[in-house]
Amino acid sequence: MKTLVAATHNPNKIKEFLSLLPDGIEVIPASQFNVPEPDETELTLEGNSNLKAEFVFSHTCLPSVADDTGLEVEALNGEPGVFSARYAGEPANNQNNIAKLLSTLADKPNRKARFRTIITYKTEAKTHQFEGIVNGEIALIPAGTNGFGYDSVFIPEDSSKTFAEMDLTEKNQFSHRARAMKKFLEFIKANP
């Protein structure tokens, strides 16, 4: 059994991680080790993902996995990007972020966007990063009650549903996180 510490306190991310893992890999949330969440001070997804993995590894000395995800909207020059979780400012929450996004896009015909995830895997020996991208567009209004973040307004390519209208199994067929996780799992299978 391989044990990894997930550098997140977000139960939705843990749920997605667990749904993608094969037997033989155990993921323990950093909160079970009383590791606080670090401040995300980097200006890139790669930087924040690495910062979180390093932080958790330094507290647990166990192989750590972290991700950072951003919604990149073409008409907004890639915003909100690395600031996706705090796009509308404080209080940082999904409802405020979505409201700001839809308001900012109201007069823009181009609604193309992509979700990009960077997963960082940190061991004593080395650090590795894996990228997952899904292209799509921003819906005119939120739809669906599943998922989290911007899921209710993101429609992936080759679908007519938002992520929030999909169950987890269906979402994992398209998901940026699932695509990054697939690369990560292929790596740890080849490098046990």
C-alpha positions, 0 to 999 in steps of 0.5 A: 500500500502506497500512502500519500498525503494530500495537501488540501483541506477541500473535501471536494478535491479529496473526493475527486482524488479518491474517485480517480485512485486505483487500489493500493494507493491510500490518500490521507488529507493533510488535516489529519496530520494537523498541517495548516493550509499555507498561504498561496503566495505564488503567481502561477499554478505551478508555483502554488502547487509546488508550494503546497506539496513542499509545505506538507512534505516538510511537516509530514516527511511523507510523499505529498501530492498537491494541486492548483487549478485555475479557470483561464478565460480567453476574453479576459486574457487568461483571468482569473487564472491563479486567482480563481479561488479569490477572484471576487475578493473577500469573502472568497466563495464560489457564488461571488466568484461566479457572479463576478465572472458572469458580470465581467463576461456579460458584453463579451461574445467570446466565452471560450475558457479552459480549466488547467490543473497542475499536480505536484508530487513531492518525495524525499528524492524529487519533485514532479509536476503533471498538467491537465487541461480541459477546454470549453466555454462559460455558460450564460447562467449557472446550471447544476448542483454537483461539483464546486468552484466554477463547475456550474458555469463551465461546459467542457468541449464535446458536452452540452452539460456543465460540470455541475450537471454531471455526476463524478464519474461523468465529470472524470471523463472530461476533467482537467484534474482527472487528466493531470491525475492520469499522468501522475498515476502513470508516473508512480506506476512506472516509478514505484 
